[in-house]
Amino acid sequence: MGLMKIALLAGTHSNCGKTTLTLALLQYFRQTKRDIIAFKADPDFLDPLWHQAVTGSPSYNLDTRMMGAETCRAQLY
């Protein structure tokens, strides 16, 4: 397994720019030829579609309420 780098983006409230910043970073990483995988925490079905449109790869959900902590951990690693 190679070196894994993880970034977590969070905000103080809805509509504070989390999705916009995430999409900008994902696009930057893709343009710089980095292997990236996007994740979303909470039952949101639109953001993962945006992630996939930018990265060309599926985006995954990490919602512990819906999936449980163990399943989320397995999804991440």
mmCIF file of the N, C-alpha and C atoms, coordinates in Angstrom:
data_MODEL
# 
_entry.id   MODEL 
# 
loop_
_atom_site.group_PDB 
_atom_site.id 
_atom_site.type_symbol 
_atom_site.label_atom_id 
_atom_site.label_alt_id 
_atom_site.label_comp_id 
_atom_site.label_asym_id 
_atom_site.label_entity_id 
_atom_site.label_seq_id 
_atom_site.pdbx_PDB_ins_code 
_atom_site.Cartn_x 
_atom_site.Cartn_y 
_atom_site.Cartn_z 
_atom_site.occupancy 
_atom_site.B_iso_or_equiv 
_atom_site.pdbx_formal_charge 
_atom_site.auth_seq_id 
_atom_site.auth_comp_id 
_atom_site.auth_asym_id 
_atom_site.auth_atom_id 
_atom_site.pdbx_PDB_model_num 
ATOM 1   N N  . MET A 1 1  ? 0.839   -1.177 0.000   1.00 0.00 ? 1  MET A N  1 
ATOM 2   C CA . MET A 1 1  ? 0.000   0.000  0.000   1.00 0.00 ? 1  MET A CA 1 
ATOM 3   C C  . MET A 1 1  ? 0.881   1.236  0.000   1.00 0.00 ? 1  MET A C  1 
ATOM 4   N N  . GLY A 1 2  ? 0.582   2.188  -0.880  1.00 0.00 ? 2  GLY A N  1 
ATOM 5   C CA . GLY A 1 2  ? 1.366   3.405  -0.981  1.00 0.00 ? 2  GLY A CA 1 
ATOM 6   C C  . GLY A 1 2  ? 1.015   4.400  0.100   1.00 0.00 ? 2  GLY A C  1 
ATOM 7   N N  . LEU A 1 3  ? 1.696   5.508  0.055   1.00 0.00 ? 3  LEU A N  1 
ATOM 8   C CA . LEU A 1 3  ? 1.457   6.578  1.008   1.00 0.00 ? 3  LEU A CA 1 
ATOM 9   C C  . LEU A 1 3  ? 0.073   7.171  0.792   1.00 0.00 ? 3  LEU A C  1 
ATOM 10  N N  . MET A 1 4  ? -0.718  7.254  1.848   1.00 0.00 ? 4  MET A N  1 
ATOM 11  C CA . MET A 1 4  ? -2.066  7.802  1.753   1.00 0.00 ? 4  MET A CA 1 
ATOM 12  C C  . MET A 1 4  ? -2.079  9.181  2.399   1.00 0.00 ? 4  MET A C  1 
ATOM 13  N N  . LYS A 1 5  ? -2.604  10.134 1.690   1.00 0.00 ? 5  LYS A N  1 
ATOM 14  C CA . LYS A 1 5  ? -2.767  11.478 2.230   1.00 0.00 ? 5  LYS A CA 1 
ATOM 15  C C  . LYS A 1 5  ? -4.254  11.786 2.231   1.00 0.00 ? 5  LYS A C  1 
ATOM 16  N N  . ILE A 1 6  ? -4.729  12.299 3.335   1.00 0.00 ? 6  ILE A N  1 
ATOM 17  C CA . ILE A 1 6  ? -6.153  12.563 3.490   1.00 0.00 ? 6  ILE A CA 1 
ATOM 18  C C  . ILE A 1 6  ? -6.347  14.023 3.865   1.00 0.00 ? 6  ILE A C  1 
ATOM 19  N N  . ALA A 1 7  ? -7.335  14.647 3.259   1.00 0.00 ? 7  ALA A N  1 
ATOM 20  C CA . ALA A 1 7  ? -7.729  16.007 3.631   1.00 0.00 ? 7  ALA A CA 1 
ATOM 21  C C  . ALA A 1 7  ? -9.206  15.990 3.986   1.00 0.00 ? 7  ALA A C  1 
ATOM 22  N N  . LEU A 1 8  ? -9.566  16.693 5.000   1.00 0.00 ? 8  LEU A N  1 
ATOM 23  C CA . LEU A 1 8  ? -10.956 16.818 5.426   1.00 0.00 ? 8  LEU A CA 1 
ATOM 24  C C  . LEU A 1 8  ? -11.338 18.286 5.350   1.00 0.00 ? 8  LEU A C  1 
ATOM 25  N N  . LEU A 1 9  ? -12.380 18.570 4.597   1.00 0.00 ? 9  LEU A N  1 
ATOM 26  C CA . LEU A 1 9  ? -12.893 19.940 4.513   1.00 0.00 ? 9  LEU A CA 1 
ATOM 27  C C  . LEU A 1 9  ? -14.201 20.003 5.275   1.00 0.00 ? 9  LEU A C  1 
ATOM 28  N N  . ALA A 1 10 ? -14.343 20.996 6.130   1.00 0.00 ? 10 ALA A N  1 
ATOM 29  C CA . ALA A 1 10 ? -15.563 21.163 6.923   1.00 0.00 ? 10 ALA A CA 1 
ATOM 30  C C  . ALA A 1 10 ? -15.924 22.641 6.956   1.00 0.00 ? 10 ALA A C  1 
ATOM 31  N N  . GLY A 1 11 ? -17.149 22.916 7.289   1.00 0.00 ? 11 GLY A N  1 
ATOM 32  C CA . GLY A 1 11 ? -17.600 24.295 7.388   1.00 0.00 ? 11 GLY A CA 1 
ATOM 33  C C  . GLY A 1 11 ? -18.470 24.482 8.610   1.00 0.00 ? 11 GLY A C  1 
ATOM 34  N N  . THR A 1 12 ? -18.727 25.723 8.919   1.00 0.00 ? 12 THR A N  1 
ATOM 35  C CA . THR A 1 12 ? -19.507 26.036 10.114  1.00 0.00 ? 12 THR A CA 1 
ATOM 36  C C  . THR A 1 12 ? -21.012 25.971 9.888   1.00 0.00 ? 12 THR A C  1 
ATOM 37  N N  . HIS A 1 13 ? -21.430 25.997 8.604   1.00 0.00 ? 13 HIS A N  1 
ATOM 38  C CA . HIS A 1 13 ? -22.861 25.984 8.315   1.00 0.00 ? 13 HIS A CA 1 
ATOM 39  C C  . HIS A 1 13 ? -23.083 25.668 6.835   1.00 0.00 ? 13 HIS A C  1 
ATOM 40  N N  . SER A 1 14 ? -24.319 25.437 6.473   1.00 0.00 ? 14 SER A N  1 
ATOM 41  C CA . SER A 1 14 ? -24.667 25.199 5.075   1.00 0.00 ? 14 SER A CA 1 
ATOM 42  C C  . SER A 1 14 ? -24.381 26.447 4.246   1.00 0.00 ? 14 SER A C  1 
ATOM 43  N N  . ASN A 1 15 ? -24.107 26.229 2.974   1.00 0.00 ? 15 ASN A N  1 
ATOM 44  C CA . ASN A 1 15 ? -23.878 27.324 2.027   1.00 0.00 ? 15 ASN A CA 1 
ATOM 45  C C  . ASN A 1 15 ? -22.678 28.194 2.367   1.00 0.00 ? 15 ASN A C  1 
ATOM 46  N N  . CYS A 1 16 ? -21.649 27.605 3.004   1.00 0.00 ? 16 CYS A N  1 
ATOM 47  C CA . CYS A 1 16 ? -20.449 28.387 3.311   1.00 0.00 ? 16 CYS A CA 1 
ATOM 48  C C  . CYS A 1 16 ? -19.328 28.124 2.305   1.00 0.00 ? 16 CYS A C  1 
ATOM 49  N N  . GLY A 1 17 ? -19.583 27.294 1.284   1.00 0.00 ? 17 GLY A N  1 
ATOM 50  C CA . GLY A 1 17 ? -18.600 27.111 0.221   1.00 0.00 ? 17 GLY A CA 1 
ATOM 51  C C  . GLY A 1 17 ? -17.840 25.801 0.232   1.00 0.00 ? 17 GLY A C  1 
ATOM 52  N N  . LYS A 1 18 ? -18.254 24.850 1.056   1.00 0.00 ? 18 LYS A N  1 
ATOM 53  C CA . LYS A 1 18 ? -17.540 23.560 1.137   1.00 0.00 ? 18 LYS A CA 1 
ATOM 54  C C  . LYS A 1 18 ? -17.504 22.846 -0.206  1.00 0.00 ? 18 LYS A C  1 
ATOM 55  N N  . THR A 1 19 ? -18.620 22.762 -0.875  1.00 0.00 ? 19 THR A N  1 
ATOM 56  C CA . THR A 1 19 ? -18.682 22.050 -2.150  1.00 0.00 ? 19 THR A CA 1 
ATOM 57  C C  . THR A 1 19 ? -17.858 22.764 -3.205  1.00 0.00 ? 19 THR A C  1 
ATOM 58  N N  . THR A 1 20 ? -17.955 24.071 -3.273  1.00 0.00 ? 20 THR A N  1 
ATOM 59  C CA . THR A 1 20 ? -17.190 24.837 -4.256  1.00 0.00 ? 20 THR A CA 1 
ATOM 60  C C  . THR A 1 20 ? -15.693 24.646 -4.057  1.00 0.00 ? 20 THR A C  1 
ATOM 61  N N  . LEU A 1 21 ? -15.231 24.757 -2.819  1.00 0.00 ? 21 LEU A N  1 
ATOM 62  C CA . LEU A 1 21 ? -13.809 24.571 -2.521  1.00 0.00 ? 21 LEU A CA 1 
ATOM 63  C C  . LEU A 1 21 ? -13.373 23.134 -2.826  1.00 0.00 ? 21 LEU A C  1 
ATOM 64  N N  . THR A 1 22 ? -14.202 22.172 -2.451  1.00 0.00 ? 22 THR A N  1 
ATOM 65  C CA . THR A 1 22 ? -13.882 20.770 -2.726  1.00 0.00 ? 22 THR A CA 1 
ATOM 66  C C  . THR A 1 22 ? -13.732 20.524 -4.218  1.00 0.00 ? 22 THR A C  1 
ATOM 67  N N  . LEU A 1 23 ? -14.667 21.028 -5.009  1.00 0.00 ? 23 LEU A N  1 
ATOM 68  C CA . LEU A 1 23 ? -14.600 20.820 -6.458  1.00 0.00 ? 23 LEU A CA 1 
ATOM 69  C C  . LEU A 1 23 ? -13.374 21.493 -7.060  1.00 0.00 ? 23 LEU A C  1 
ATOM 70  N N  . ALA A 1 24 ? -13.025 22.672 -6.572  1.00 0.00 ? 24 ALA A N  1 
ATOM 71  C CA . ALA A 1 24 ? -11.826 23.358 -7.067  1.00 0.00 ? 24 ALA A CA 1 
ATOM 72  C C  . ALA A 1 24 ? -10.574 22.541 -6.748  1.00 0.00 ? 24 ALA A C  1 
ATOM 73  N N  . LEU A 1 25 ? -10.482 22.017 -5.531  1.00 0.00 ? 25 LEU A N  1 
ATOM 74  C CA . LEU A 1 25 ? -9.324  21.196 -5.163  1.00 0.00 ? 25 LEU A CA 1 
ATOM 75  C C  . LEU A 1 25 ? -9.271  19.899 -5.966  1.00 0.00 ? 25 LEU A C  1 
ATOM 76  N N  . LEU A 1 26 ? -10.420 19.244 -6.130  1.00 0.00 ? 26 LEU A N  1 
ATOM 77  C CA . LEU A 1 26 ? -10.444 18.006 -6.911  1.00 0.00 ? 26 LEU A CA 1 
ATOM 78  C C  . LEU A 1 26 ? -10.002 18.264 -8.348  1.00 0.00 ? 26 LEU A C  1 
ATOM 79  N N  . GLN A 1 27 ? -10.459 19.357 -8.926  1.00 0.00 ? 27 GLN A N  1 
ATOM 80  C CA . GLN A 1 27 ? -10.058 19.692 -10.292 1.00 0.00 ? 27 GLN A CA 1 
ATOM 81  C C  . GLN A 1 27 ? -8.566  19.978 -10.365 1.00 0.00 ? 27 GLN A C  1 
ATOM 82  N N  . TYR A 1 28 ? -8.037  20.700 -9.403  1.00 0.00 ? 28 TYR A N  1 
ATOM 83  C CA . TYR A 1 28 ? -6.600  20.976 -9.365  1.00 0.00 ? 28 TYR A CA 1 
ATOM 84  C C  . TYR A 1 28 ? -5.795  19.681 -9.284  1.00 0.00 ? 28 TYR A C  1 
ATOM 85  N N  . PHE A 1 29 ? -6.178  18.801 -8.373  1.00 0.00 ? 29 PHE A N  1 
ATOM 86  C CA . PHE A 1 29 ? -5.457  17.543 -8.218  1.00 0.00 ? 29 PHE A CA 1 
ATOM 87  C C  . PHE A 1 29 ? -5.526  16.697 -9.482  1.00 0.00 ? 29 PHE A C  1 
ATOM 88  N N  . ARG A 1 30 ? -6.664  16.697 -10.139 1.00 0.00 ? 30 ARG A N  1 
ATOM 89  C CA . ARG A 1 30 ? -6.779  15.924 -11.386 1.00 0.00 ? 30 ARG A CA 1 
ATOM 90  C C  . ARG A 1 30 ? -5.898  16.541 -12.472 1.00 0.00 ? 30 ARG A C  1 
ATOM 91  N N  . GLN A 1 31 ? -5.887  17.852 -12.575 1.00 0.00 ? 31 GLN A N  1 
ATOM 92  C CA . GLN A 1 31 ? -5.073  18.522 -13.588 1.00 0.00 ? 31 GLN A CA 1 
ATOM 93  C C  . GLN A 1 31 ? -3.579  18.320 -13.347 1.00 0.00 ? 31 GLN A C  1 
ATOM 94  N N  . THR A 1 32 ? -3.188  18.120 -12.104 1.00 0.00 ? 32 THR A N  1 
ATOM 95  C CA . THR A 1 32 ? -1.777  17.883 -11.790 1.00 0.00 ? 32 THR A CA 1 
ATOM 96  C C  . THR A 1 32 ? -1.446  16.390 -11.781 1.00 0.00 ? 32 THR A C  1 
ATOM 97  N N  . LYS A 1 33 ? -2.357  15.595 -12.362 1.00 0.00 ? 33 LYS A N  1 
ATOM 98  C CA . LYS A 1 33 ? -2.149  14.158 -12.581 1.00 0.00 ? 33 LYS A CA 1 
ATOM 99  C C  . LYS A 1 33 ? -1.978  13.360 -11.289 1.00 0.00 ? 33 LYS A C  1 
ATOM 100 N N  . ARG A 1 34 ? -2.655  13.777 -10.249 1.00 0.00 ? 34 ARG A N  1 
ATOM 101 C CA . ARG A 1 34 ? -2.611  13.018 -8.994  1.00 0.00 ? 34 ARG A CA 1 
ATOM 102 C C  . ARG A 1 34 ? -3.783  12.051 -8.946  1.00 0.00 ? 34 ARG A C  1 
ATOM 103 N N  . ASP A 1 35 ? -3.555  10.900 -8.353  1.00 0.00 ? 35 ASP A N  1 
ATOM 104 C CA . ASP A 1 35 ? -4.637  9.936  -8.144  1.00 0.00 ? 35 ASP A CA 1 
ATOM 105 C C  . ASP A 1 35 ? -5.456  10.402 -6.947  1.00 0.00 ? 35 ASP A C  1 
ATOM 106 N N  . ILE A 1 36 ? -6.734  10.640 -7.173  1.00 0.00 ? 36 ILE A N  1 
ATOM 107 C CA . ILE A 1 36 ? -7.586  11.140 -6.100  1.00 0.00 ? 36 ILE A CA 1 
ATOM 108 C C  . ILE A 1 36 ? -8.878  10.336 -6.025  1.00 0.00 ? 36 ILE A C  1 
ATOM 109 N N  . ILE A 1 37 ? -9.389  10.248 -4.825  1.00 0.00 ? 37 ILE A N  1 
ATOM 110 C CA . ILE A 1 37 ? -10.691 9.641  -4.578  1.00 0.00 ? 37 ILE A CA 1 
ATOM 111 C C  . ILE A 1 37 ? -11.457 10.593 -3.676  1.00 0.00 ? 37 ILE A C  1 
ATOM 112 N N  . ALA A 1 38 ? -12.678 10.902 -4.052  1.00 0.00 ? 38 ALA A N  1 
ATOM 113 C CA . ALA A 1 38 ? -13.493 11.824 -3.262  1.00 0.00 ? 38 ALA A CA 1 
ATOM 114 C C  . ALA A 1 38 ? -14.479 11.046 -2.397  1.00 0.00 ? 38 ALA A C  1 
ATOM 115 N N  . PHE A 1 39 ? -14.746 11.596 -1.224  1.00 0.00 ? 39 PHE A N  1 
ATOM 116 C CA . PHE A 1 39 ? -15.699 11.026 -0.286  1.00 0.00 ? 39 PHE A CA 1 
ATOM 117 C C  . PHE A 1 39 ? -16.639 12.136 0.180   1.00 0.00 ? 39 PHE A C  1 
ATOM 118 N N  . LYS A 1 40 ? -17.816 11.742 0.605   1.00 0.00 ? 40 LYS A N  1 
ATOM 119 C CA . LYS A 1 40 ? -18.813 12.679 1.124   1.00 0.00 ? 40 LYS A CA 1 
ATOM 120 C C  . LYS A 1 40 ? -19.382 12.110 2.408   1.00 0.00 ? 40 LYS A C  1 
ATOM 121 N N  . ALA A 1 41 ? -19.488 12.947 3.429   1.00 0.00 ? 41 ALA A N  1 
ATOM 122 C CA . ALA A 1 41 ? -20.068 12.506 4.695   1.00 0.00 ? 41 ALA A CA 1 
ATOM 123 C C  . ALA A 1 41 ? -21.419 13.175 4.883   1.00 0.00 ? 41 ALA A C  1 
ATOM 124 N N  . ASP A 1 42 ? -22.424 12.450 4.843   1.00 0.00 ? 42 ASP A N  1 
ATOM 125 C CA . ASP A 1 42 ? -23.833 12.739 5.110   1.00 0.00 ? 42 ASP A CA 1 
ATOM 126 C C  . ASP A 1 42 ? -24.647 12.258 3.915   1.00 0.00 ? 42 ASP A C  1 
ATOM 127 N N  . PRO A 1 43 ? -25.919 12.101 4.097   1.00 0.00 ? 43 PRO A N  1 
ATOM 128 C CA . PRO A 1 43 ? -26.738 11.543 3.004   1.00 0.00 ? 43 PRO A CA 1 
ATOM 129 C C  . PRO A 1 43 ? -27.032 12.578 1.917   1.00 0.00 ? 43 PRO A C  1 
ATOM 130 N N  . ASP A 1 44 ? -26.018 12.929 1.166   1.00 0.00 ? 44 ASP A N  1 
ATOM 131 C CA . ASP A 1 44 ? -26.137 13.886 0.074   1.00 0.00 ? 44 ASP A CA 1 
ATOM 132 C C  . ASP A 1 44 ? -25.888 13.136 -1.219  1.00 0.00 ? 44 ASP A C  1 
ATOM 133 N N  . PHE A 1 45 ? -26.791 13.259 -2.173  1.00 0.00 ? 45 PHE A N  1 
ATOM 134 C CA . PHE A 1 45 ? -26.646 12.508 -3.412  1.00 0.00 ? 45 PHE A CA 1 
ATOM 135 C C  . PHE A 1 45 ? -26.181 13.384 -4.570  1.00 0.00 ? 45 PHE A C  1 
ATOM 136 N N  . LEU A 1 46 ? -26.207 14.704 -4.410  1.00 0.00 ? 46 LEU A N  1 
ATOM 137 C CA . LEU A 1 46 ? -25.793 15.584 -5.490  1.00 0.00 ? 46 LEU A CA 1 
ATOM 138 C C  . LEU A 1 46 ? -24.274 15.793 -5.511  1.00 0.00 ? 46 LEU A C  1 
ATOM 139 N N  . ASP A 1 47 ? -23.681 16.078 -4.360  1.00 0.00 ? 47 ASP A N  1 
ATOM 140 C CA . ASP A 1 47 ? -22.239 16.328 -4.317  1.00 0.00 ? 47 ASP A CA 1 
ATOM 141 C C  . ASP A 1 47 ? -21.416 15.186 -4.903  1.00 0.00 ? 47 ASP A C  1 
ATOM 142 N N  . PRO A 1 48 ? -21.715 13.921 -4.597  1.00 0.00 ? 48 PRO A N  1 
ATOM 143 C CA . PRO A 1 48 ? -20.939 12.846 -5.214  1.00 0.00 ? 48 PRO A CA 1 
ATOM 144 C C  . PRO A 1 48 ? -21.005 12.849 -6.741  1.00 0.00 ? 48 PRO A C  1 
ATOM 145 N N  . LEU A 1 49 ? -22.123 13.282 -7.295  1.00 0.00 ? 49 LEU A N  1 
ATOM 146 C CA . LEU A 1 49 ? -22.217 13.386 -8.757  1.00 0.00 ? 49 LEU A CA 1 
ATOM 147 C C  . LEU A 1 49 ? -21.286 14.475 -9.274  1.00 0.00 ? 49 LEU A C  1 
ATOM 148 N N  . TRP A 1 50 ? -21.201 15.594 -8.560  1.00 0.00 ? 50 TRP A N  1 
ATOM 149 C CA . TRP A 1 50 ? -20.263 16.653 -8.926  1.00 0.00 ? 50 TRP A CA 1 
ATOM 150 C C  . TRP A 1 50 ? -18.831 16.157 -8.803  1.00 0.00 ? 50 TRP A C  1 
ATOM 151 N N  . HIS A 1 51 ? -18.534 15.450 -7.713  1.00 0.00 ? 51 HIS A N  1 
ATOM 152 C CA . HIS A 1 51 ? -17.184 14.900 -7.523  1.00 0.00 ? 51 HIS A CA 1 
ATOM 153 C C  . HIS A 1 51 ? -16.802 14.021 -8.709  1.00 0.00 ? 51 HIS A C  1 
ATOM 154 N N  . GLN A 1 52 ? -17.716 13.137 -9.094  1.00 0.00 ? 52 GLN A N  1 
ATOM 155 C CA . GLN A 1 52 ? -17.440 12.213 -10.198 1.00 0.00 ? 52 GLN A CA 1 
ATOM 156 C C  . GLN A 1 52 ? -17.271 12.967 -11.518 1.00 0.00 ? 52 GLN A C  1 
ATOM 157 N N  . ALA A 1 53 ? -18.050 14.001 -11.722 1.00 0.00 ? 53 ALA A N  1 
ATOM 158 C CA . ALA A 1 53 ? -17.930 14.779 -12.958 1.00 0.00 ? 53 ALA A CA 1 
ATOM 159 C C  . ALA A 1 53 ? -16.551 15.441 -13.063 1.00 0.00 ? 53 ALA A C  1 
ATOM 160 N N  . VAL A 1 54 ? -16.016 15.877 -11.941 1.00 0.00 ? 54 VAL A N  1 
ATOM 161 C CA . VAL A 1 54 ? -14.715 16.560 -11.937 1.00 0.00 ? 54 VAL A CA 1 
ATOM 162 C C  . VAL A 1 54 ? -13.559 15.569 -11.994 1.00 0.00 ? 54 VAL A C  1 
ATOM 163 N N  . THR A 1 55 ? -13.661 14.477 -11.237 1.00 0.00 ? 55 THR A N  1 
ATOM 164 C CA . THR A 1 55 ? -12.530 13.548 -11.145 1.00 0.00 ? 55 THR A CA 1 
ATOM 165 C C  . THR A 1 55 ? -12.551 12.445 -12.195 1.00 0.00 ? 55 THR A C  1 
ATOM 166 N N  . GLY A 1 56 ? -13.730 12.144 -12.732 1.00 0.00 ? 56 GLY A N  1 
ATOM 167 C CA . GLY A 1 56 ? -13.848 11.017 -13.655 1.00 0.00 ? 56 GLY A CA 1 
ATOM 168 C C  . GLY A 1 56 ? -13.891 9.680  -12.940 1.00 0.00 ? 56 GLY A C  1 
ATOM 169 N N  . SER A 1 57 ? -13.983 9.710  -11.606 1.00 0.00 ? 57 SER A N  1 
ATOM 170 C CA . SER A 1 57 ? -14.025 8.493  -10.780 1.00 0.00 ? 57 SER A CA 1 
ATOM 171 C C  . SER A 1 57 ? -15.200 8.582  -9.810  1.00 0.00 ? 57 SER A C  1 
ATOM 172 N N  . PRO A 1 58 ? -15.681 7.431  -9.354  1.00 0.00 ? 58 PRO A N  1 
ATOM 173 C CA . PRO A 1 58 ? -16.787 7.458  -8.383  1.00 0.00 ? 58 PRO A CA 1 
ATOM 174 C C  . PRO A 1 58 ? -16.401 8.184  -7.095  1.00 0.00 ? 58 PRO A C  1 
ATOM 175 N N  . SER A 1 59 ? -17.392 8.766  -6.448  1.00 0.00 ? 59 SER A N  1 
ATOM 176 C CA . SER A 1 59 ? -17.237 9.369  -5.128  1.00 0.00 ? 59 SER A CA 1 
ATOM 177 C C  . SER A 1 59 ? -17.955 8.455  -4.142  1.00 0.00 ? 59 SER A C  1 
ATOM 178 N N  . TYR A 1 60 ? -17.437 8.349  -2.946  1.00 0.00 ? 60 TYR A N  1 
ATOM 179 C CA . TYR A 1 60 ? -17.961 7.401  -1.971  1.00 0.00 ? 60 TYR A CA 1 
ATOM 180 C C  . TYR A 1 60 ? -18.519 8.113  -0.755  1.00 0.00 ? 60 TYR A C  1 
ATOM 181 N N  . ASN A 1 61 ? -19.528 7.503  -0.132  1.00 0.00 ? 61 ASN A N  1 
ATOM 182 C CA . ASN A 1 61 ? -20.153 8.059  1.054   1.00 0.00 ? 61 ASN A CA 1 
ATOM 183 C C  . ASN A 1 61 ? -19.497 7.489  2.305   1.00 0.00 ? 61 ASN A C  1 
ATOM 184 N N  . LEU A 1 62 ? -19.293 8.341  3.292   1.00 0.00 ? 62 LEU A N  1 
ATOM 185 C CA . LEU A 1 62 ? -18.757 7.917  4.591   1.00 0.00 ? 62 LEU A CA 1 
ATOM 186 C C  . LEU A 1 62 ? -19.675 8.427  5.699   1.00 0.00 ? 62 LEU A C  1 
ATOM 187 N N  . ASP A 1 63 ? -20.894 7.946  5.725   1.00 0.00 ? 63 ASP A N  1 
ATOM 188 C CA . ASP A 1 63 ? -21.866 8.376  6.718   1.00 0.00 ? 63 ASP A CA 1 
ATOM 189 C C  . ASP A 1 63 ? -22.003 7.299  7.789   1.00 0.00 ? 63 ASP A C  1 
ATOM 190 N N  . THR A 1 64 ? -21.472 7.553  8.982   1.00 0.00 ? 64 THR A N  1 
ATOM 191 C CA . THR A 1 64 ? -21.477 6.538  10.040  1.00 0.00 ? 64 THR A CA 1 
ATOM 192 C C  . THR A 1 64 ? -22.889 6.212  10.522  1.00 0.00 ? 64 THR A C  1 
ATOM 193 N N  . ARG A 1 65 ? -23.808 7.137  10.411  1.00 0.00 ? 65 ARG A N  1 
ATOM 194 C CA . ARG A 1 65 ? -25.192 6.850  10.832  1.00 0.00 ? 65 ARG A CA 1 
ATOM 195 C C  . ARG A 1 65 ? -25.866 5.866  9.887   1.00 0.00 ? 65 ARG A C  1 
ATOM 196 N N  . MET A 1 66 ? -25.581 5.991  8.612   1.00 0.00 ? 66 MET A N  1 
ATOM 197 C CA . MET A 1 66 ? -26.211 5.107  7.633   1.00 0.00 ? 66 MET A CA 1 
ATOM 198 C C  . MET A 1 66 ? -25.437 3.799  7.455   1.00 0.00 ? 66 MET A C  1 
ATOM 199 N N  . MET A 1 67 ? -24.117 3.857  7.568   1.00 0.00 ? 67 MET A N  1 
ATOM 200 C CA . MET A 1 67 ? -23.279 2.712  7.217   1.00 0.00 ? 67 MET A CA 1 
ATOM 201 C C  . MET A 1 67 ? -22.587 2.063  8.402   1.00 0.00 ? 67 MET A C  1 
ATOM 202 N N  . GLY A 1 68 ? -22.454 2.786  9.497   1.00 0.00 ? 68 GLY A N  1 
ATOM 203 C CA . GLY A 1 68 ? -21.693 2.286  10.635  1.00 0.00 ? 68 GLY A CA 1 
ATOM 204 C C  . GLY A 1 68 ? -20.222 2.645  10.487  1.00 0.00 ? 68 GLY A C  1 
ATOM 205 N N  . ALA A 1 69 ? -19.553 2.773  11.616  1.00 0.00 ? 69 ALA A N  1 
ATOM 206 C CA . ALA A 1 69 ? -18.149 3.191  11.619  1.00 0.00 ? 69 ALA A CA 1 
ATOM 207 C C  . ALA A 1 69 ? -17.240 2.188  10.929  1.00 0.00 ? 69 ALA A C  1 
ATOM 208 N N  . GLU A 1 70 ? -17.461 0.903  11.161  1.00 0.00 ? 70 GLU A N  1 
ATOM 209 C CA . GLU A 1 70 ? -16.592 -0.118 10.559  1.00 0.00 ? 70 GLU A CA 1 
ATOM 210 C C  . GLU A 1 70 ? -16.680 -0.117 9.035   1.00 0.00 ? 70 GLU A C  1 
ATOM 211 N N  . THR A 1 71 ? -17.882 0.003  8.493   1.00 0.00 ? 71 THR A N  1 
ATOM 212 C CA . THR A 1 71 ? -18.045 0.039  7.054   1.00 0.00 ? 71 THR A CA 1 
ATOM 213 C C  . THR A 1 71 ? -17.388 1.281  6.462   1.00 0.00 ? 71 THR A C  1 
ATOM 214 N N  . CYS A 1 72 ? -17.536 2.420  7.144   1.00 0.00 ? 72 CYS A N  1 
ATOM 215 C CA . CYS A 1 72 ? -16.887 3.654  6.671   1.00 0.00 ? 72 CYS A CA 1 
ATOM 216 C C  . CYS A 1 72 ? -15.365 3.508  6.704   1.00 0.00 ? 72 CYS A C  1 
ATOM 217 N N  . ARG A 1 73 ? -14.848 2.932  7.758   1.00 0.00 ? 73 ARG A N  1 
ATOM 218 C CA . ARG A 1 73 ? -13.400 2.727  7.870   1.00 0.00 ? 73 ARG A CA 1 
ATOM 219 C C  . ARG A 1 73 ? -12.898 1.834  6.745   1.00 0.00 ? 73 ARG A C  1 
ATOM 220 N N  . ALA A 1 74 ? -13.634 0.755  6.472   1.00 0.00 ? 74 ALA A N  1 
ATOM 221 C CA . ALA A 1 74 ? -13.240 -0.154 5.398   1.00 0.00 ? 74 ALA A CA 1 
ATOM 222 C C  . ALA A 1 74 ? -13.309 0.541  4.037   1.00 0.00 ? 74 ALA A C  1 
ATOM 223 N N  . GLN A 1 75 ? -14.290 1.408  3.847   1.00 0.00 ? 75 GLN A N  1 
ATOM 224 C CA . GLN A 1 75 ? -14.438 2.154  2.596   1.00 0.00 ? 75 GLN A CA 1 
ATOM 225 C C  . GLN A 1 75 ? -13.259 3.108  2.400   1.00 0.00 ? 75 GLN A C  1 
ATOM 226 N N  . LEU A 1 76 ? -12.823 3.737  3.469   1.00 0.00 ? 76 LEU A N  1 
ATOM 227 C CA . LEU A 1 76 ? -11.742 4.719  3.406   1.00 0.00 ? 76 LEU A CA 1 
ATOM 228 C C  . LEU A 1 76 ? -10.392 4.063  3.179   1.00 0.00 ? 76 LEU A C  1 
ATOM 229 N N  . TYR A 1 77 ? -10.143 2.949  3.837   1.00 0.00 ? 77 TYR A N  1 
ATOM 230 C CA . TYR A 1 77 ? -8.840  2.305  3.739   1.00 0.00 ? 77 TYR A CA 1 
ATOM 231 C C  . TYR A 1 77 ? -8.902  1.107  2.824   1.00 0.00 ? 77 TYR A C  1 
# 
